[in-house]
Amino acid sequence: MMKSWARKFSHKKGACGFVPTLGAMHEGHGSLIRRAQRENDRVVVSVFVNPCQFRKNQYLRYPRNLEADALLSSREGADVLFAPSARQMYPNGFNSDSSVVMPGMFKRIQSQKLGWHYRAVLVVVLKLFGIVGPDRAYFGLKDPHQLALIEKMVEDFDLPVMIRPCPTMRERDGLAFSSRNALLSPDERKAASVIYRALRLGRDEIVLHEGQKRQKSVSKVISRMEAMISASRLARAERIEIVDAATLLPLGKDSRTAMIHVSVRVGSQRLTDNLRFKLKK
């Protein structure tokens, strides 16, 4: 059905915007759909909880509410909601040998031993691009590693789709909108607000001490951020990295924009976030 719609639309004038999601949609997804709706003649939203990018217990626990997703998509102006089953996406089962391998990029971003996860993401995104045939695809900046890999895949394989990065949307206390937030207990949700506070602390410290040797100041900043996060008994920093936002490599003397990326364990949930900011010239 989706391929038939895409082929039919491809013969008409106008562009197709695409917003791929895992469902459990929220305001962050809504902002992506609104931008896609402004920039295209038709908008397709997909909802697919890809079993290959989750550990089994995480996959089973992932929140699902297709009816609510459909309502949000329609309200924000999407024309089509594409919600395939795992059997439809992988009719012969998922072949682990089918992967988009970019070892150079994986090495550069040091993907936190999540190479299996990102390879599965790239496979399903490539399949979705082939099914939907979009002119533009919209991704949030909340997961910069995923975004960088998708952009590299599109470049390396000359895929006819433009990737549109979009700002991270946040709740009132700064916590980035995420489907995983729904899995937090009230106490865990309250504790999770430390993530954005730690990001802002890191940004302010980097800017304040920018005249010092960068690598020395970066290690101090990371230690202060870890201390702030660990002060909450329900949160634990798994990884904090401060890199050049353009290259995802360590900050250098020529870096103009920095990114602090954090991975924090709150209860049983692993939450990620990042903050980008300009450096003094």
Secondary structure, DSSP 8 states (H G I E B T S, - for coil): -HHHHHHHHHTSSS-EEEEEE-SS--HHHHHHHHHHHHH-SEEEEEE---GGGS-HHHHHHS---HHHHHHHHHHTT-SEEE---HHHH-TT---TT-----HHHHHHHT-TT-HHHHHHHHHHHHHHHHHH--SEEEEETT-HHHHHHHHHHHHHTT-S-EEEEE---B-TTS-B--GGGGGS-HHHHHHTTHHHHHHHHHHHHHHHTTTS-HHHHHHHHHHHHHHHHHTSTTEEEEEEEEEETTTSSB--TT--EEEEEEEEEETTEEEEEEEEEE---
